[in-house]
Structure formats: C-alpha cells, structure tokens
Amino acid sequence: MVYWHAVALATNGRVADSIPLFRRAFAADRNWAELTRRLFKPGIIPDTPKGHALVEQILREAGAIE
C-alpha cells in the first residue's frame, strides 16, 4: 500500500510528499522501481515528456538511480 499511496501523491502534484514513501517501497523491494518505469503503458503516468520527467525525478530522488 505504501507504494500505491506514493504513486497517488506523485500523480496528484505532491511529489515531495511521495518521495519518502517511494524510498520505503524501493528499500523493501527494488522491483517497485522497475514497476515505476512501467506505469506509462497502463496510463497511470502519462507517456509524455512531463510524465517521463516525473518518473526520472521519483527514481532519482528516492534513490533508485544515481
């Protein structure tokens, strides 16, 4: 539930609030980071430059990429 709460926050403009939750999820299981990269296909995050930038921000700030 932590992961999906983070997704809901991030997709509703509350990225800063979502980052600590993404960190928790990614620390518990790195596969959540991979799922984050795949959220475009089902339309959870728009497959647009802005959507891609959001995913990159999440992954970078939550420690999934350097």
PDB file with SEQRES, HELIX, SHEET and CRYST1 records, atoms N, CA, C and O in Angstrom:
SEQRES   1 A   66  MET VAL TYR TRP HIS ALA VAL ALA LEU ALA THR ASN GLY          
SEQRES   2 A   66  ARG VAL ALA ASP SER ILE PRO LEU PHE ARG ARG ALA PHE          
SEQRES   3 A   66  ALA ALA ASP ARG ASN TRP ALA GLU LEU THR ARG ARG LEU          
SEQRES   4 A   66  PHE LYS PRO GLY ILE ILE PRO ASP THR PRO LYS GLY HIS          
SEQRES   5 A   66  ALA LEU VAL GLU GLN ILE LEU ARG GLU ALA GLY ALA ILE          
SEQRES   6 A   66  GLU                                                          
HELIX    1 AA1 VAL A    2  THR A   11  1                                  10    
HELIX    2 AA2 VAL A   15  ALA A   28  1                                  14    
HELIX    3 AA3 ASN A   31  ARG A   37  1                                   7    
HELIX    4 AA4 PRO A   49  GLU A   61  1                                  13    
CRYST1    1.000    1.000    1.000  90.00  90.00  90.00 P 1           1          
ATOM      1  N   MET A   1       0.812  -1.195   0.000  1.00  0.00           N  
ATOM      2  CA  MET A   1       0.000   0.000   0.000  1.00  0.00           C  
ATOM      3  C   MET A   1       0.859   1.264   0.000  1.00  0.00           C  
ATOM      4  O   MET A   1       0.462   2.286  -0.558  1.00  0.00           O  
ATOM      5  N   VAL A   2       2.027   1.194   0.620  1.00  0.00           N  
ATOM      6  CA  VAL A   2       2.906   2.369   0.660  1.00  0.00           C  
ATOM      7  C   VAL A   2       3.233   2.830  -0.753  1.00  0.00           C  
ATOM      8  O   VAL A   2       3.191   4.025  -1.046  1.00  0.00           O  
ATOM      9  N   TYR A   3       3.557   1.887  -1.623  1.00  0.00           N  
ATOM     10  CA  TYR A   3       3.927   2.230  -2.993  1.00  0.00           C  
ATOM     11  C   TYR A   3       2.779   2.944  -3.702  1.00  0.00           C  
ATOM     12  O   TYR A   3       2.986   3.993  -4.312  1.00  0.00           O  
ATOM     13  N   TRP A   4       1.577   2.387  -3.627  1.00  0.00           N  
ATOM     14  CA  TRP A   4       0.455   2.978  -4.347  1.00  0.00           C  
ATOM     15  C   TRP A   4       0.035   4.309  -3.748  1.00  0.00           C  
ATOM     16  O   TRP A   4      -0.466   5.179  -4.461  1.00  0.00           O  
ATOM     17  N   HIS A   5       0.231   4.476  -2.464  1.00  0.00           N  
ATOM     18  CA  HIS A   5      -0.006   5.784  -1.838  1.00  0.00           C  
ATOM     19  C   HIS A   5       0.967   6.800  -2.438  1.00  0.00           C  
ATOM     20  O   HIS A   5       0.577   7.919  -2.771  1.00  0.00           O  
ATOM     21  N   ALA A   6       2.229   6.404  -2.571  1.00  0.00           N  
ATOM     22  CA  ALA A   6       3.238   7.286  -3.164  1.00  0.00           C  
ATOM     23  C   ALA A   6       2.873   7.647  -4.602  1.00  0.00           C  
ATOM     24  O   ALA A   6       2.996   8.804  -5.003  1.00  0.00           O  
ATOM     25  N   VAL A   7       2.431   6.671  -5.367  1.00  0.00           N  
ATOM     26  CA  VAL A   7       2.026   6.934  -6.760  1.00  0.00           C  
ATOM     27  C   VAL A   7       0.881   7.939  -6.792  1.00  0.00           C  
ATOM     28  O   VAL A   7       0.893   8.880  -7.585  1.00  0.00           O  
ATOM     29  N   ALA A   8      -0.101   7.735  -5.929  1.00  0.00           N  
ATOM     30  CA  ALA A   8      -1.252   8.652  -5.896  1.00  0.00           C  
ATOM     31  C   ALA A   8      -0.809  10.070  -5.555  1.00  0.00           C  
ATOM     32  O   ALA A   8      -1.272  11.029  -6.172  1.00  0.00           O  
ATOM     33  N   LEU A   9       0.076  10.208  -4.583  1.00  0.00           N  
ATOM     34  CA  LEU A   9       0.571  11.538  -4.232  1.00  0.00           C  
ATOM     35  C   LEU A   9       1.309  12.170  -5.410  1.00  0.00           C  
ATOM     36  O   LEU A   9       1.052  13.320  -5.767  1.00  0.00           O  
ATOM     37  N   ALA A  10       2.222  11.417  -6.008  1.00  0.00           N  
ATOM     38  CA  ALA A  10       3.046  11.949  -7.102  1.00  0.00           C  
ATOM     39  C   ALA A  10       2.203  12.362  -8.301  1.00  0.00           C  
ATOM     40  O   ALA A  10       2.452  13.405  -8.906  1.00  0.00           O  
ATOM     41  N   THR A  11       1.218  11.562  -8.643  1.00  0.00           N  
ATOM     42  CA  THR A  11       0.409  11.874  -9.823  1.00  0.00           C  
ATOM     43  C   THR A  11      -0.608  12.974  -9.557  1.00  0.00           C  
ATOM     44  O   THR A  11      -1.274  13.450 -10.477  1.00  0.00           O  
ATOM     45  N   ASN A  12      -0.724  13.371  -8.308  1.00  0.00           N  
ATOM     46  CA  ASN A  12      -1.612  14.484  -7.952  1.00  0.00           C  
ATOM     47  C   ASN A  12      -0.828  15.715  -7.520  1.00  0.00           C  
ATOM     48  O   ASN A  12      -1.322  16.554  -6.766  1.00  0.00           O  
ATOM     49  N   GLY A  13       0.414  15.807  -8.016  1.00  0.00           N  
ATOM     50  CA  GLY A  13       1.214  17.005  -7.810  1.00  0.00           C  
ATOM     51  C   GLY A  13       1.916  17.112  -6.463  1.00  0.00           C  
ATOM     52  O   GLY A  13       2.467  18.164  -6.140  1.00  0.00           O  
ATOM     53  N   ARG A  14       1.907  16.064  -5.687  1.00  0.00           N  
ATOM     54  CA  ARG A  14       2.542  16.094  -4.359  1.00  0.00           C  
ATOM     55  C   ARG A  14       3.797  15.221  -4.350  1.00  0.00           C  
ATOM     56  O   ARG A  14       3.950  14.333  -3.511  1.00  0.00           O  
ATOM     57  N   VAL A  15       4.685  15.494  -5.295  1.00  0.00           N  
ATOM     58  CA  VAL A  15       5.890  14.687  -5.468  1.00  0.00           C  
ATOM     59  C   VAL A  15       6.757  14.708  -4.218  1.00  0.00           C  
ATOM     60  O   VAL A  15       7.240  13.661  -3.786  1.00  0.00           O  
ATOM     61  N   ALA A  16       6.961  15.873  -3.635  1.00  0.00           N  
ATOM     62  CA  ALA A  16       7.813  15.962  -2.441  1.00  0.00           C  
ATOM     63  C   ALA A  16       7.278  15.077  -1.319  1.00  0.00           C  
ATOM     64  O   ALA A  16       8.057  14.464  -0.590  1.00  0.00           O  
ATOM     65  N   ASP A  17       5.970  15.007  -1.177  1.00  0.00           N  
ATOM     66  CA  ASP A  17       5.370  14.160  -0.146  1.00  0.00           C  
ATOM     67  C   ASP A  17       5.511  12.676  -0.480  1.00  0.00           C  
ATOM     68  O   ASP A  17       5.543  11.834   0.418  1.00  0.00           O  
ATOM     69  N   SER A  18       5.594  12.361  -1.762  1.00  0.00           N  
ATOM     70  CA  SER A  18       5.663  10.962  -2.184  1.00  0.00           C  
ATOM     71  C   SER A  18       7.052  10.349  -2.040  1.00  0.00           C  
ATOM     72  O   SER A  18       7.174   9.136  -1.872  1.00  0.00           O  
ATOM     73  N   ILE A  19       8.087  11.158  -2.104  1.00  0.00           N  
ATOM     74  CA  ILE A  19       9.459  10.629  -2.139  1.00  0.00           C  
ATOM     75  C   ILE A  19       9.795   9.760  -0.929  1.00  0.00           C  
ATOM     76  O   ILE A  19      10.343   8.675  -1.122  1.00  0.00           O  
ATOM     77  N   PRO A  20       9.500  10.169   0.306  1.00  0.00           N  
ATOM     78  CA  PRO A  20       9.808   9.274   1.436  1.00  0.00           C  
ATOM     79  C   PRO A  20       9.094   7.922   1.338  1.00  0.00           C  
ATOM     80  O   PRO A  20       9.641   6.900   1.754  1.00  0.00           O  
ATOM     81  N   LEU A  21       7.898   7.914   0.798  1.00  0.00           N  
ATOM     82  CA  LEU A  21       7.167   6.655   0.642  1.00  0.00           C  
ATOM     83  C   LEU A  21       7.793   5.796  -0.448  1.00  0.00           C  
ATOM     84  O   LEU A  21       7.913   4.581  -0.290  1.00  0.00           O  
ATOM     85  N   PHE A  22       8.195   6.423  -1.556  1.00  0.00           N  
ATOM     86  CA  PHE A  22       8.897   5.668  -2.592  1.00  0.00           C  
ATOM     87  C   PHE A  22      10.204   5.097  -2.037  1.00  0.00           C  
ATOM     88  O   PHE A  22      10.551   3.955  -2.337  1.00  0.00           O  
ATOM     89  N   ARG A  23      10.919   5.863  -1.246  1.00  0.00           N  
ATOM     90  CA  ARG A  23      12.158   5.352  -0.647  1.00  0.00           C  
ATOM     91  C   ARG A  23      11.885   4.085   0.159  1.00  0.00           C  
ATOM     92  O   ARG A  23      12.615   3.100   0.044  1.00  0.00           O  
ATOM     93  N   ARG A  24      10.831   4.113   0.975  1.00  0.00           N  
ATOM     94  CA  ARG A  24      10.473   2.938   1.777  1.00  0.00           C  
ATOM     95  C   ARG A  24      10.152   1.739   0.892  1.00  0.00           C  
ATOM     96  O   ARG A  24      10.615   0.626   1.140  1.00  0.00           O  
ATOM     97  N   ALA A  25       9.361   1.982  -0.132  1.00  0.00           N  
ATOM     98  CA  ALA A  25       8.973   0.889  -1.031  1.00  0.00           C  
ATOM     99  C   ALA A  25      10.184   0.325  -1.763  1.00  0.00           C  
ATOM    100  O   ALA A  25      10.347  -0.893  -1.841  1.00  0.00           O  
ATOM    101  N   PHE A  26      11.032   1.194  -2.297  1.00  0.00           N  
ATOM    102  CA  PHE A  26      12.204   0.740  -3.050  1.00  0.00           C  
ATOM    103  C   PHE A  26      13.193   0.014  -2.136  1.00  0.00           C  
ATOM    104  O   PHE A  26      13.843  -0.938  -2.568  1.00  0.00           O  
ATOM    105  N   ALA A  27      13.315   0.448  -0.886  1.00  0.00           N  
ATOM    106  CA  ALA A  27      14.211  -0.222   0.065  1.00  0.00           C  
ATOM    107  C   ALA A  27      13.701  -1.620   0.403  1.00  0.00           C  
ATOM    108  O   ALA A  27      14.486  -2.546   0.608  1.00  0.00           O  
ATOM    109  N   ALA A  28      12.387  -1.759   0.457  1.00  0.00           N  
ATOM    110  CA  ALA A  28      11.803  -3.060   0.785  1.00  0.00           C  
ATOM    111  C   ALA A  28      11.922  -4.040  -0.386  1.00  0.00           C  
ATOM    112  O   ALA A  28      12.113  -5.239  -0.184  1.00  0.00           O  
ATOM    113  N   ASP A  29      11.806  -3.516  -1.612  1.00  0.00           N  
ATOM    114  CA  ASP A  29      11.851  -4.377  -2.792  1.00  0.00           C  
ATOM    115  C   ASP A  29      12.170  -3.524  -4.012  1.00  0.00           C  
ATOM    116  O   ASP A  29      11.365  -2.682  -4.412  1.00  0.00           O  
ATOM    117  N   ARG A  30      13.332  -3.738  -4.597  1.00  0.00           N  
ATOM    118  CA  ARG A  30      13.786  -2.942  -5.746  1.00  0.00           C  
ATOM    119  C   ARG A  30      12.878  -3.106  -6.973  1.00  0.00           C  
ATOM    120  O   ARG A  30      12.934  -2.290  -7.892  1.00  0.00           O  
ATOM    121  N   ASN A  31      12.058  -4.135  -6.994  1.00  0.00           N  
ATOM    122  CA  ASN A  31      11.145  -4.325  -8.122  1.00  0.00           C  
ATOM    123  C   ASN A  31      10.122  -3.198  -8.236  1.00  0.00           C  
ATOM    124  O   ASN A  31       9.581  -2.964  -9.316  1.00  0.00           O  
ATOM    125  N   TRP A  32       9.852  -2.500  -7.136  1.00  0.00           N  
ATOM    126  CA  TRP A  32       8.936  -1.352  -7.213  1.00  0.00           C  
ATOM    127  C   TRP A  32       9.507  -0.266  -8.127  1.00  0.00           C  
ATOM    128  O   TRP A  32       8.757   0.424  -8.817  1.00  0.00           O  
ATOM    129  N   ALA A  33      10.808  -0.118  -8.132  1.00  0.00           N  
ATOM    130  CA  ALA A  33      11.426   0.871  -9.022  1.00  0.00           C  
ATOM    131  C   ALA A  33      11.193   0.484 -10.478  1.00  0.00           C  
ATOM    132  O   ALA A  33      10.901   1.341 -11.312  1.00  0.00           O  
ATOM    133  N   GLU A  34      11.321  -0.800 -10.785  1.00  0.00           N  
ATOM    134  CA  GLU A  34      11.066  -1.263 -12.150  1.00  0.00           C  
ATOM    135  C   GLU A  34       9.599  -1.052 -12.524  1.00  0.00           C  
ATOM    136  O   GLU A  34       9.297  -0.645 -13.646  1.00  0.00           O  
ATOM    137  N   LEU A  35       8.699  -1.323 -11.599  1.00  0.00           N  
ATOM    138  CA  LEU A  35       7.284  -1.094 -11.887  1.00  0.00           C  
ATOM    139  C   LEU A  35       7.030   0.377 -12.185  1.00  0.00           C  
ATOM    140  O   LEU A  35       6.230   0.706 -13.061  1.00  0.00           O  
ATOM    141  N   THR A  36       7.704   1.257 -11.466  1.00  0.00           N  
ATOM    142  CA  THR A  36       7.541   2.692 -11.682  1.00  0.00           C  
ATOM    143  C   THR A  36       7.872   3.060 -13.124  1.00  0.00           C  
ATOM    144  O   THR A  36       7.212   3.910 -13.723  1.00  0.00           O  
ATOM    145  N   ARG A  37       8.884   2.424 -13.671  1.00  0.00           N  
ATOM    146  CA  ARG A  37       9.273   2.681 -15.063  1.00  0.00           C  
ATOM    147  C   ARG A  37       8.206   2.203 -16.053  1.00  0.00           C  
ATOM    148  O   ARG A  37       8.200   2.623 -17.210  1.00  0.00           O  
ATOM    149  N   ARG A  38       7.318   1.338 -15.606  1.00  0.00           N  
ATOM    150  CA  ARG A  38       6.316   0.740 -16.494  1.00  0.00           C  
ATOM    151  C   ARG A  38       4.922   1.341 -16.339  1.00  0.00           C  
ATOM    152  O   ARG A  38       3.967   0.829 -16.924  1.00  0.00           O  
ATOM    153  N   LEU A  39       4.788   2.395 -15.577  1.00  0.00           N  
ATOM    154  CA  LEU A  39       3.467   2.967 -15.322  1.00  0.00           C  
ATOM    155  C   LEU A  39       2.891   3.756 -16.490  1.00  0.00           C  
ATOM    156  O   LEU A  39       1.752   4.220 -16.429  1.00  0.00           O  
ATOM    157  N   PHE A  40       3.679   3.909 -17.559  1.00  0.00           N  
ATOM    158  CA  PHE A  40       3.188   4.620 -18.745  1.00  0.00           C  
ATOM    159  C   PHE A  40       2.169   3.784 -19.508  1.00  0.00           C  
ATOM    160  O   PHE A  40       1.124   4.286 -19.922  1.00  0.00           O  
ATOM    161  N   LYS A  41       2.483   2.503 -19.689  1.00  0.00           N  
ATOM    162  CA  LYS A  41       1.641   1.645 -20.529  1.00  0.00           C  
ATOM    163  C   LYS A  41       0.188   1.604 -20.053  1.00  0.00           C  
ATOM    164  O   LYS A  41      -0.714   1.736 -20.881  1.00  0.00           O  
ATOM    165  N   PRO A  42      -0.079   1.427 -18.758  1.00  0.00           N  
ATOM    166  CA  PRO A  42      -1.489   1.425 -18.338  1.00  0.00           C  
ATOM    167  C   PRO A  42      -2.079   2.829 -18.179  1.00  0.00           C  
ATOM    168  O   PRO A  42      -3.253   2.973 -17.838  1.00  0.00           O  
ATOM    169  N   GLY A  43      -1.268   3.862 -18.424  1.00  0.00           N  
ATOM    170  CA  GLY A  43      -1.771   5.232 -18.349  1.00  0.00           C  
ATOM    171  C   GLY A  43      -1.812   5.817 -16.943  1.00  0.00           C  
ATOM    172  O   GLY A  43      -2.428   6.861 -16.726  1.00  0.00           O  
ATOM    173  N   ILE A  44      -1.170   5.167 -15.997  1.00  0.00           N  
ATOM    174  CA  ILE A  44      -1.140   5.692 -14.631  1.00  0.00           C  
ATOM    175  C   ILE A  44      -0.322   6.977 -14.587  1.00  0.00           C  
ATOM    176  O   ILE A  44      -0.680   7.933 -13.899  1.00  0.00           O  
ATOM    177  N   ILE A  45       0.767   6.983 -15.322  1.00  0.00           N  
ATOM    178  CA  ILE A  45       1.555   8.200 -15.538  1.00  0.00           C  
ATOM    179  C   ILE A  45       1.550   8.441 -17.045  1.00  0.00           C  
ATOM    180  O   ILE A  45       1.828   7.522 -17.814  1.00  0.00           O  
ATOM    181  N   PRO A  46       1.238   9.663 -17.477  1.00  0.00           N  
ATOM    182  CA  PRO A  46       1.147   9.934 -18.920  1.00  0.00           C  
ATOM    183  C   PRO A  46       2.465   9.665 -19.649  1.00  0.00           C  
ATOM    184  O   PRO A  46       3.541   9.980 -19.140  1.00  0.00           O  
ATOM    185  N   ASP A  47       2.371   9.085 -20.830  1.00  0.00           N  
ATOM    186  CA  ASP A  47       3.537   8.817 -21.667  1.00  0.00           C  
ATOM    187  C   ASP A  47       3.856  10.085 -22.459  1.00  0.00           C  
ATOM    188  O   ASP A  47       3.714  10.146 -23.680  1.00  0.00           O  
ATOM    189  N   THR A  48       4.289  11.086 -21.707  1.00  0.00           N  
ATOM    190  CA  THR A  48       4.620  12.402 -22.251  1.00  0.00           C  
ATOM    191  C   THR A  48       5.973  12.816 -21.690  1.00  0.00           C  
ATOM    192  O   THR A  48       6.456  12.200 -20.740  1.00  0.00           O  
ATOM    193  N   PRO A  49       6.595  13.845 -22.257  1.00  0.00           N  
ATOM    194  CA  PRO A  49       7.845  14.315 -21.667  1.00  0.00           C  
ATOM    195  C   PRO A  49       7.696  14.660 -20.179  1.00  0.00           C  
ATOM    196  O   PRO A  49       8.587  14.372 -19.380  1.00  0.00           O  
ATOM    197  N   LYS A  50       6.580  15.270 -19.817  1.00  0.00           N  
ATOM    198  CA  LYS A  50       6.352  15.616 -18.409  1.00  0.00           C  
ATOM    199  C   LYS A  50       6.229  14.353 -17.547  1.00  0.00           C  
ATOM    200  O   LYS A  50       6.767  14.300 -16.441  1.00  0.00           O  
ATOM    201  N   GLY A  51       5.530  13.349 -18.051  1.00  0.00           N  
ATOM    202  CA  GLY A  51       5.388  12.092 -17.325  1.00  0.00           C  
ATOM    203  C   GLY A  51       6.720  11.387 -17.154  1.00  0.00           C  
ATOM    204  O   GLY A  51       7.016  10.855 -16.085  1.00  0.00           O  
ATOM    205  N   HIS A  52       7.525  11.383 -18.214  1.00  0.00           N  
ATOM    206  CA  HIS A  52       8.851  10.760 -18.133  1.00  0.00           C  
ATOM    207  C   HIS A  52       9.746  11.509 -17.147  1.00  0.00           C  
ATOM    208  O   HIS A  52      10.511  10.896 -16.403  1.00  0.00           O  
ATOM    209  N   ALA A  53       9.645  12.826 -17.150  1.00  0.00           N  
ATOM    210  CA  ALA A  53      10.423  13.626 -16.198  1.00  0.00           C  
ATOM    211  C   ALA A  53       9.994  13.311 -14.765  1.00  0.00           C  
ATOM    212  O   ALA A  53      10.832  13.264 -13.864  1.00  0.00           O  
ATOM    213  N   LEU A  54       8.715  13.100 -14.553  1.00  0.00           N  
ATOM    214  CA  LEU A  54       8.223  12.747 -13.222  1.00  0.00           C  
ATOM    215  C   LEU A  54       8.818  11.421 -12.759  1.00  0.00           C  
ATOM    216  O   LEU A  54       9.285  11.315 -11.625  1.00  0.00           O  
ATOM    217  N   VAL A  55       8.804  10.419 -13.619  1.00  0.00           N  
ATOM    218  CA  VAL A  55       9.370   9.120 -13.253  1.00  0.00           C  
ATOM    219  C   VAL A  55      10.857   9.256 -12.952  1.00  0.00           C  
ATOM    220  O   VAL A  55      11.340   8.701 -11.965  1.00  0.00           O  
ATOM    221  N   GLU A  56      11.579   9.977 -13.778  1.00  0.00           N  
ATOM    222  CA  GLU A  56      13.012  10.174 -13.534  1.00  0.00           C  
ATOM    223  C   GLU A  56      13.243  10.884 -12.203  1.00  0.00           C  
ATOM    224  O   GLU A  56      14.151  10.522 -11.455  1.00  0.00           O  
ATOM    225  N   GLN A  57      12.435  11.879 -11.909  1.00  0.00           N  
ATOM    226  CA  GLN A  57      12.562  12.592 -10.630  1.00  0.00           C  
ATOM    227  C   GLN A  57      12.312  11.639  -9.463  1.00  0.00           C  
ATOM    228  O   GLN A  57      13.077  11.623  -8.498  1.00  0.00           O  
ATOM    229  N   ILE A  58      11.265  10.862  -9.546  1.00  0.00           N  
ATOM    230  CA  ILE A  58      10.944   9.912  -8.484  1.00  0.00           C  
ATOM    231  C   ILE A  58      12.098   8.943  -8.274  1.00  0.00           C  
ATOM    232  O   ILE A  58      12.559   8.754  -7.148  1.00  0.00           O  
ATOM    233  N   LEU A  59      12.562   8.334  -9.344  1.00  0.00           N  
ATOM    234  CA  LEU A  59      13.638   7.346  -9.238  1.00  0.00           C  
ATOM    235  C   LEU A  59      14.921   7.961  -8.701  1.00  0.00           C  
ATOM    236  O   LEU A  59      15.609   7.351  -7.882  1.00  0.00           O  
ATOM    237  N   ARG A  60      15.244   9.153  -9.152  1.00  0.00           N  
ATOM    238  CA  ARG A  60      16.468   9.827  -8.714  1.00  0.00           C  
ATOM    239  C   ARG A  60      16.362  10.227  -7.235  1.00  0.00           C  
ATOM    240  O   ARG A  60      17.253   9.925  -6.442  1.00  0.00           O  
ATOM    241  N   GLU A  61      15.279  10.899  -6.876  1.00  0.00           N  
ATOM    242  CA  GLU A  61      15.159  11.423  -5.515  1.00  0.00           C  
ATOM    243  C   GLU A  61      14.893  10.320  -4.489  1.00  0.00           C  
ATOM    244  O   GLU A  61      15.226  10.474  -3.314  1.00  0.00           O  
ATOM    245  N   ALA A  62      14.304   9.226  -4.920  1.00  0.00           N  
ATOM    246  CA  ALA A  62      14.040   8.124  -3.995  1.00  0.00           C  
ATOM    247  C   ALA A  62      15.204   7.134  -3.947  1.00  0.00           C  
ATOM    248  O   ALA A  62      15.137   6.124  -3.246  1.00  0.00           O  
ATOM    249  N   GLY A  63      16.274   7.427  -4.694  1.00  0.00           N  
ATOM    250  CA  GLY A  63      17.483   6.632  -4.598  1.00  0.00           C  
ATOM    251  C   GLY A  63      17.529   5.394  -5.464  1.00  0.00           C  
ATOM    252  O   GLY A  63      18.374   4.527  -5.239  1.00  0.00           O  
ATOM    253  N   ALA A  64      16.648   5.279  -6.452  1.00  0.00           N  
ATOM    254  CA  ALA A  64      16.653   4.114  -7.317  1.00  0.00           C  
ATOM    255  C   ALA A  64      17.694   4.242  -8.433  1.00  0.00           C  
ATOM    256  O   ALA A  64      18.155   3.236  -8.972  1.00  0.00           O  
ATOM    257  N   ILE A  65      18.061   5.475  -8.776  1.00  0.00           N  
ATOM    258  CA  ILE A  65      19.126   5.722  -9.765  1.00  0.00           C  
ATOM    259  C   ILE A  65      19.997   6.858  -9.238  1.00  0.00           C  
ATOM    260  O   ILE A  65      19.585   7.653  -8.393  1.00  0.00           O  
ATOM    261  N   GLU A  66      21.192   6.901  -9.759  1.00  0.00           N  
ATOM    262  CA  GLU A  66      22.110   7.969  -9.335  1.00  0.00           C  
ATOM    263  C   GLU A  66      22.269   8.987 -10.427  1.00  0.00           C  
ATOM    264  O   GLU A  66      23.001   9.962 -10.259  1.00  0.00           O  
TER     265      GLU A  66                                                      
END                                                                             
